[in-house]
Amino acid sequence: MGLEDRDSLRVLHAALNPGADSEELLRRMYTRWFALDAPVRDLFGPELASQRAAFGRAIHWVFGEFVAQRAQEPVAFLAQLGRDHRKYGVTEQHYDSLRRAWYSTMRSHLIDSWTPAVEDAATQAINLITAIMAGAADADDGPAWWDGTVLEHHRVSRDIGVVRLRMDRPMTYHPGQYVSVQIPQWPRRWRFLSPAMPPDPDGFIEFHVRAVSGGMVSNAMVAETRAGDRWRLSSPHGAMDVDRDGGDVLMVAGSTGLAPLRALIMDLCRFGENPRVHLFFGARYPCELYDLRTLWEIAGSSPWLSVSPVSEYSFDPPWAAAYPDVQPPRGLHVRQTGRLPDVVTKYGSWGDRQILICGGPAMVRATHDALIAKGTPPERIQHDPF
């Protein structure tokens, strides 16, 4: 049955569950890939843990879609992933060696549950995934990356930086998408960031970056970026959007997860009429609600937009005094205190809304699960697979 065999696909999906032992599976797969095709190793950075984890999360999501017998979104996502991998210099030959390494690793990892049906599903799924990625990469005649110069860098909080660049040539993307970014401090280490503004014909672009504990690249972006730095961006990913004919909208942003939702809100400002949009913008401390002034300015001229600030703590820490005051004049909803999923769901399921959630994986999962528990139809909820 292959890709129609849900039980076999569930076995493959479970093997890639980030909460299980998929880290060892992925490590062995990459090791086998490099053994089969030694030049591939030089395409990636020296530290592979984040690369392996990102690929594992992506493929876990794809297999989940296969289990649900949904094809449209995973095919589009895999095509984006293939186009994006051009930035590494991955070729059709490399996809062939990846396919062989992936199949043999899955077979040895699942030896106790490797039935003929699982083998058939694995063969078809791996062949399909690598074929879509390789085909999309080969068919794309656009640039593999875009280079740009940092114009401004603002440290708006202890852990948050706002970076504005001008690209050498304008980059095409849809508001709500994200791109891979490489910085000069860490060559060959790519990280995903979401543009915080719609595409600009003059090549300007803005990113909001949060320094992750132990994250070498994100910490360098926040603490070490200077005007004049040259950044490299690769192909856009993601399909989050607002259907202007699809009814009212709920947006939930945790910290710098605001960026893609801000881009969507700014894009909606082009139109005279829009569905109502309610944004919950959350952070740990009030001082980390770093872009409330921009939201206040947009809401002041956009009656369809309302904004509810949320912080886990009602007070600011001592270090907040070293950074700009983020509180806008009166006009937004009164700030609420609590965990973002709890604050959002105390108003009900929002089941009649288009729902977009952006932020850290834990926050996205918690908010998604809290809404489902309230009775929200899962198909109403959008969030990136990463």
Residue pairs with C-beta under 8 A, 6 or more apart in sequence:
1 8
1 117
1 120
1 121
2 120
2 121
2 123
2 124
2 125
3 9
3 66
3 121
3 124
3 125
3 128
4 69
5 117
5 120
5 121
6 67
6 69
7 117
8 115
8 117
8 118
8 120
8 121
8 122
9 63
9 66
9 67
9 121
9 125
10 67
11 110
11 113
11 118
11 121
12 63
12 106
12 110
12 118
12 121
12 122
12 125
13 60
13 63
13 64
13 66
13 67
14 20
15 22
15 25
15 106
15 109
15 110
16 22
16 25
16 26
16 56
16 59
16 60
16 63
17 60
18 53
18 56
18 57
18 60
22 56
22 60
23 52
23 53
23 56
25 56
25 105
25 106
25 109
26 52
26 53
26 55
26 56
27 52
28 105
28 108
28 109
29 101
29 102
29 105
29 106
30 48
30 52
30 101
32 101
32 104
32 105
33 40
33 97
33 98
33 101
33 102
34 40
34 41
35 101
36 97
36 100
36 101
37 93
37 94
37 97
37 98
37 101
40 90
40 94
40 97
40 98
43 88
43 89
43 90
43 94
44 51
44 88
44 188
45 51
45 186
45 187
45 188
45 189
45 190
46 188
47 189
50 189
50 191
54 192
54 386
57 385
57 386
58 77
58 81
58 385
58 386
59 129
61 74
61 77
61 385
62 74
62 77
62 78
62 129
62 385
63 125
65 71
65 73
65 74
66 74
66 125
73 239
75 132
76 239
77 237
77 239
77 385
78 129
78 132
78 133
78 136
79 132
79 133
79 135
79 136
80 136
80 235
80 236
80 237
80 238
81 133
81 237
82 132
82 133
82 134
82 135
82 136
82 137
83 136
83 137
83 140
83 235
84 180
84 234
84 235
84 237
85 133
85 137
86 137
86 140
86 144
86 234
86 235
87 144
87 145
87 180
87 182
87 190
87 232
87 234
87 235
90 137
92 134
92 137
92 138
95 130
95 131
95 133
95 134
96 130
98 130
99 126
99 127
99 130
102 126
102 130
103 122
103 123
103 126
106 122
106 126
107 114
107 119
107 122
110 118
140 235
142 235
143 169
144 234
144 235
145 232
145 233
145 234
146 167
146 168
146 169
146 171
146 232
146 233
146 234
147 167
147 168
147 230
147 231
147 232
147 233
148 165
148 166
148 167
148 168
148 203
148 205
148 230
148 231
148 232
148 233
149 165
149 166
149 168
149 228
149 229
149 230
149 231
150 163
150 164
150 165
150 225
150 226
150 227
150 228
150 229
150 230
150 231
151 164
151 165
151 166
151 204
151 227
152 162
152 163
152 164
152 227
153 161
153 162
153 163
153 164
153 225
153 226
153 227
154 161
154 162
154 163
155 161
155 222
155 223
155 323
156 162
156 290
156 291
156 323
156 324
156 326
157 287
157 288
157 290
157 320
157 323
157 326
158 319
158 322
158 323
159 210
159 211
159 222
159 288
160 208
160 209
160 210
160 211
160 222
160 255
160 256
160 288
160 290
161 208
161 209
161 211
161 221
161 222
161 223
161 225
162 196
162 206
162 207
162 208
162 209
162 290
163 206
163 207
163 209
163 221
163 225
163 231
164 204
164 205
164 206
164 207
165 204
165 205
165 206
165 207
165 231
166 202
166 203
166 204
166 205
167 203
167 204
167 205
167 233
168 203
169 203
170 199
170 200
170 201
170 202
170 203
171 179
171 199
171 203
171 205
171 233
171 236
172 199
172 236
173 179
173 195
173 199
173 236
174 199
174 236
174 238
174 239
174 241
175 195
175 198
175 199
175 241
175 260
175 263
175 264
175 266
175 267
176 194
176 238
176 239
176 240
176 241
176 242
176 260
176 261
176 263
176 264
176 356
177 194
177 195
177 236
177 237
177 238
177 239
177 240
177 260
178 192
178 193
178 194
178 195
178 236
178 237
178 238
178 260
178 384
178 386
179 192
179 193
179 194
179 195
179 233
179 234
179 235
179 236
179 237
180 190
180 191
180 192
180 233
180 234
180 235
180 237
181 190
181 191
181 192
181 193
181 207
181 231
181 232
181 233
181 234
182 188
182 189
182 190
182 191
182 231
182 232
182 233
182 234
183 217
183 220
183 221
183 225
183 229
183 231
184 229
184 230
184 231
185 217
185 220
185 224
186 216
186 217
186 220
189 216
189 217
190 234
191 217
191 218
191 221
192 237
192 386
193 207
193 208
193 209
193 259
194 207
194 208
194 238
194 257
194 259
194 260
194 263
194 358
195 205
195 206
195 207
195 259
195 260
195 263
196 206
196 207
196 208
196 258
196 259
196 260
196 262
196 263
197 204
197 205
197 206
197 262
197 263
197 266
198 263
198 266
198 267
199 205
205 233
207 221
207 259
208 256
208 258
208 259
208 290
208 291
209 218
209 221
209 222
209 256
210 218
210 222
210 255
210 256
211 218
211 219
211 221
211 222
211 223
212 218
212 219
237 384
238 260
238 384
240 260
240 264
240 356
240 358
240 382
240 383
240 384
241 264
241 382
242 249
242 264
242 268
242 275
242 277
242 354
242 356
243 354
244 268
244 271
244 274
244 275
246 275
246 354
247 275
247 352
247 353
247 354
248 275
248 276
248 277
248 278
248 352
248 353
248 354
249 275
249 276
249 277
249 278
249 353
249 354
249 355
249 356
250 278
250 280
250 344
250 350
250 353
250 354
250 355
250 356
251 261
251 264
251 265
251 277
251 278
251 279
251 280
251 355
251 356
251 357
251 358
252 279
252 280
252 282
252 340
252 344
252 355
252 356
252 357
252 358
252 359
252 367
253 261
253 262
253 279
253 280
253 281
253 282
253 358
253 359
254 282
254 283
254 340
254 358
254 359
254 360
254 363
254 364
254 367
255 282
255 283
255 284
255 288
255 359
255 360
256 359
257 357
257 358
257 359
257 360
257 363
257 364
258 281
258 291
258 358
259 358
260 358
261 279
261 356
261 358
262 291
262 294
262 295
264 356
265 277
265 279
265 295
265 298
265 302
265 305
266 298
268 274
268 277
268 302
268 304
268 305
269 298
269 302
273 304
274 302
274 304
275 304
275 354
276 304
276 306
277 304
277 305
277 306
278 306
278 307
278 308
278 353
279 295
279 305
279 306
279 307
279 308
280 308
280 310
280 340
280 343
280 344
281 289
281 291
281 292
281 295
281 307
281 308
281 309
281 310
282 289
282 309
282 310
282 311
282 312
282 340
282 343
282 359
282 363
283 289
283 290
283 310
283 311
283 312
284 311
284 312
284 313
285 311
285 312
285 313
285 315
285 316
285 317
285 320
286 309
286 311
286 313
286 314
286 315
286 316
286 326
286 327
286 335
287 316
287 317
287 320
287 323
287 325
287 326
288 311
288 326
289 309
289 311
289 326
289 327
289 335
290 326
291 326
292 307
292 309
292 326
292 327
292 328
292 332
293 326
293 328
295 305
295 307
295 328
295 332
296 307
296 328
296 329
296 331
296 332
297 328
298 305
299 305
299 306
299 307
299 331
299 332
300 331
306 332
306 333
307 332
307 333
308 332
308 333
308 335
308 336
308 343
309 332
309 333
309 335
309 336
310 335
310 336
310 337
310 338
310 340
310 343
311 335
311 336
311 337
312 337
312 338
312 339
312 340
313 337
314 337
336 343
339 366
340 359
340 363
340 366
340 367
341 363
341 366
341 367
341 369
341 370
341 371
342 370
344 350
344 367
344 370
344 371
345 370
345 371
345 373
345 374
348 374
349 371
349 374
349 375
349 376
350 371
350 374
350 376
350 380
351 374
351 375
351 376
351 377
351 380
353 380
354 380
354 382
355 371
355 376
355 380
355 381
355 382
356 382
356 383
357 363
357 364
357 367
357 368
357 381
357 382
357 383
358 364
358 383
358 384
359 367
361 386
364 383
368 381
368 383
371 381
372 378
372 381
